[in-house]
Amino acid sequence: MSVADDGAAAGASILVNGSKLELIDRGRGRPILFLHPHIGLEPSAPVFDRLASGGRLIAPSHPGFGRSELPATITTVDDLAYFYLDAMDELDLEQTLVIGVSLGAWIAAAIAIKSTARMSRLVLANPVGIKVGDRETRDILDVFAMLEDEFNEKAFADPAAARRDYRAMSEDELRIAARNRESAARFAWSPYMHDPKLRDRLHRIAIPTLVLWGASDRLIEESYGRAFCAAVPGAKFERIEGAGHFPHLERPKLFAEQALAFAALNSRY
């Protein structure tokens, strides 16, 4: 296995089954695999340095996101889960703390129901991926039908902090933003934001699991997060105040502290 510097913003890439996977690779020690939400990966986000203080942080752009290639065989979150099992083999990760946010938490759970051989602990932040209500009830607001200002209002405790000036972005940045949105729709549009089979398989997760919940999330009710937590044997639920659907962005210090404390078997848990 080799990690190559390709000059990209995230700084490195590896080949997994012949496909380029862009990633952040920072810090040393126990491995921490961070799986980003559907809005993509921002390498400059403060949370990554904070997580890297507790181990070797590996944060890929999912296939089809950022500058990562998208193999033709990957069309579902289930496919992404198998891809990441191969990536963990390629990176030779052992006793990994796996952290996922939103779509990334769905992917992390889909990995864990298949195999936790390379995992030690699991942190799921504002996870999606299951159906809680009946078929006539929408569990998660339709993010693909929202204009950006409305999405920010629902997703963030402080919507103003999430605004982006597209006129100031480079062509590469604009291409990545469009690519992220396209790939999010590819993996999460139908069925919308869930795998109908996942909830009944969460009992297979046999490692300690923490569900973190940004308390100001207005895309999804907290009851959804608690239902997700209840489906994972022995999982713990912790609220993060002052954050919405992406607590790693709005409360990076607290988010990293809670995740690393959980990984370190802090007596609080």
Summary of the structure (lengths in Angstrom):
residues: 269
radius of gyration: 17.0
end to end distance: 35.3
largest distance: 48.5
contacts: 908
relative contact order: 0.16
helix: 37%
strand: 19%
